[in-house]
Amino acid sequence: MTPPNWTIRPGRDSDGSALIDLIWSCWSAYPGIRMDVDLEMPELRALATYYAANAGSLWVAEAADSVCGMIATRPLEGTTWEICRVYVDPALHGSGLGHALLDQAEQHAIAAGAKRLALWSDTRFDRAHHFYEKRSYIRHGAVRVLADISNSLEFGYAKPVNGVEALDIAAVTSAVGRLGAILIACVDGGASVSFLPPLSPQKARAFWLRVASDVGTGKRTVVAAWRNGVLSAVGMLDLATPENQPHRTEVQKILVDPGARRTGLGRQILRALEQEAAAHGRSLLTLDTRAGDAGESLYRSEGWQESGRIPGYALAADGTAQATVFFWKHLAHPN
Ligand SMILES: CC(C)(COP(=O)(O)OP(=O)(O)OC[C@H]1O[C@@H](n2cnc3c(N)ncnc32)[C@H](O)[C@@H]1OP(=O)(O)O)[C@@H](O)C(=O)NCCC(=O)NCCS
């Protein structure tokens, strides 16, 4: 398919009526959404001025001389920037224009110093949620009540540009697609992480949904790492240890997307998990990994001790049984 021929340019106040039409073409696909520009969104009549006054920017996409997309961004408190007003003409949904617009706004915000990106999305816009989750945003915070004529409720989404964060149940649930893709890529690449290839997206998704449930019930902690705005690594702690091991936790599933390896993410995840373990009062950490894998040198370099190895412990993709190494680490000062 030939890529659509659009251009993205700075928005102008004179785009007002075209932007109002564009927004309505998106909103009218959903039941219960009403639009009264003068009552609730008078800024649409001069939107470039509105964003300029808020130290932000507005862009408009045009195809065949007519407006077919828009996006804006503005700084919030600290180094967080908000992504706003992401709308693409329904005729161009699925064309890649949404990605191009989001690239434009994210790159502008990051160049201006953004360390974290945040946005709000109406709970009815399920297609948009899928898009933001694909772009590594995770659900964040409480649902916002707008008390407007459309009775809008909004999900908060956010992501760090670079960095590691612990995920709550809502965040893990919103990340199952991205985390599933990382798990599948690692398993396809030969990683020894309980599964054998080919791992289907459904099975990977089901795995992360079970993990989300465990996070919700306090049986696990999950941390994830972003690199240049892309969720690229994950790891977790099993906190559901027996009653005679309340001081122990097991590190599991440190997974780095193959395209983001050797950039320090594995080490960041491991250190974040050790901090999480300390925060949960766990002083003894254990893990196991396939002998000779990259993880072995990572764990040794972070001060983990080998307790031994068991030959033929787990199957590789070719059906051969391979050795596993067991490691432990004592944290000197758990909280
Ligand atoms: C193991 C894994 C998590 C490492 O992640 P990573 O982000 O590439 O690692 P980092 O960039 O943080 O590197 C940390 C250290 O790990 C070691 N390491 C990483 N990749 C390595 C490799 N290919 N060969 C040898 N050592 C390697 C090195 O000691 C490295 O330190 P250095 O860069 O200063 O030399 C990653 O390879 C992975 O996801 N593997 C598949 C899944 C897996 O096996 N997980 C372990 C389950 S217990």
The ligand as a MOL file (V3000), in Angstrom:
LIG
                    3D

  0  0  0     0  0            999 V3000
M  V30 BEGIN CTAB
M  V30 COUNTS 48 50 0 0 0
M  V30 BEGIN ATOM
M  V30 1 C 20.4250 -11.4160 30.7710 0
M  V30 2 C 19.8570 -10.1030 30.2750 0
M  V30 3 C 18.6880 -9.7320 31.1780 0
M  V30 4 C 20.9440 -9.0020 30.3550 0
M  V30 5 O 20.3440 -7.7780 30.0110 0
M  V30 6 P 21.1780 -6.5660 29.3500 0
M  V30 7 O 20.3150 -5.3540 29.4350 0
M  V30 8 O 21.6600 -6.9480 28.0030 0
M  V30 9 O 22.4100 -6.4400 30.3370 0
M  V30 10 P 23.2110 -5.1050 30.7020 0
M  V30 11 O 23.3990 -4.2560 29.4770 0
M  V30 12 O 22.6010 -4.4700 31.8900 0
M  V30 13 O 24.6160 -5.7530 31.0690 0
M  V30 14 C 24.9050 -6.0890 32.3840 0
M  V30 15 C 26.0000 -7.1230 32.4040 0
M  V30 16 O 25.4760 -8.3870 32.0040 0
M  V30 17 C 26.5220 -9.1240 31.3640 0
M  V30 18 N 26.0990 -9.4190 30.0010 0
M  V30 19 C 25.0370 -8.9400 29.3440 0
M  V30 20 N 24.9620 -9.4730 28.1220 0
M  V30 21 C 26.0020 -10.2920 27.9960 0
M  V30 22 C 26.4480 -11.1350 26.9690 0
M  V30 23 N 25.7910 -11.2200 25.7990 0
M  V30 24 N 27.5540 -11.8810 27.1890 0
M  V30 25 C 28.2110 -11.8060 28.3550 0
M  V30 26 N 27.8270 -11.0080 29.3760 0
M  V30 27 C 26.7440 -10.2680 29.1970 0
M  V30 28 C 27.7460 -8.2730 31.4200 0
M  V30 29 O 28.4090 -8.5490 32.6320 0
M  V30 30 C 27.1430 -6.8660 31.4570 0
M  V30 31 O 27.9930 -5.9080 32.0100 0
M  V30 32 P 28.9450 -5.0330 31.0350 0
M  V30 33 O 28.0530 -4.4830 29.9690 0
M  V30 34 O 29.4950 -3.9970 31.9530 0
M  V30 35 O 29.9550 -5.9870 30.4890 0
M  V30 36 C 19.4020 -10.1990 28.7910 0
M  V30 37 O 20.4650 -10.7630 28.0380 0
M  V30 38 C 18.1640 -11.0150 28.5730 0
M  V30 39 O 17.0600 -10.5010 28.6440 0
M  V30 40 N 18.3260 -12.3250 28.2710 0
M  V30 41 C 17.1890 -13.2000 27.9750 0
M  V30 42 C 16.3530 -13.4780 29.2010 0
M  V30 43 C 17.1380 -14.1550 30.3050 0
M  V30 44 O 17.8460 -15.1090 30.0890 0
M  V30 45 N 16.9670 -13.6090 31.5140 0
M  V30 46 C 17.5740 -14.1390 32.6940 0
M  V30 47 C 16.5770 -15.0140 33.3910 0
M  V30 48 S 17.1000 -15.3980 34.9950 0
M  V30 END ATOM
M  V30 BEGIN BOND
M  V30 1 1 1 2
M  V30 2 1 2 3
M  V30 3 1 2 4
M  V30 4 1 2 36
M  V30 5 1 4 5
M  V30 6 1 5 6
M  V30 7 2 6 7
M  V30 8 1 6 8
M  V30 9 1 6 9
M  V30 10 1 9 10
M  V30 11 2 10 11
M  V30 12 1 10 12
M  V30 13 1 10 13
M  V30 14 1 13 14
M  V30 15 1 14 15
M  V30 16 1 15 16
M  V30 17 1 15 30
M  V30 18 1 16 17
M  V30 19 1 17 18
M  V30 20 1 17 28
M  V30 21 1 18 19
M  V30 22 1 18 27
M  V30 23 2 19 20
M  V30 24 1 20 21
M  V30 25 1 21 22
M  V30 26 2 21 27
M  V30 27 1 22 23
M  V30 28 2 22 24
M  V30 29 1 24 25
M  V30 30 2 25 26
M  V30 31 1 26 27
M  V30 32 1 28 29
M  V30 33 1 28 30
M  V30 34 1 30 31
M  V30 35 1 31 32
M  V30 36 2 32 33
M  V30 37 1 32 34
M  V30 38 1 32 35
M  V30 39 1 36 37
M  V30 40 1 36 38
M  V30 41 2 38 39
M  V30 42 1 38 40
M  V30 43 1 40 41
M  V30 44 1 41 42
M  V30 45 1 42 43
M  V30 46 2 43 44
M  V30 47 1 43 45
M  V30 48 1 45 46
M  V30 49 1 46 47
M  V30 50 1 47 48
M  V30 END BOND
M  V30 END CTAB
M  END
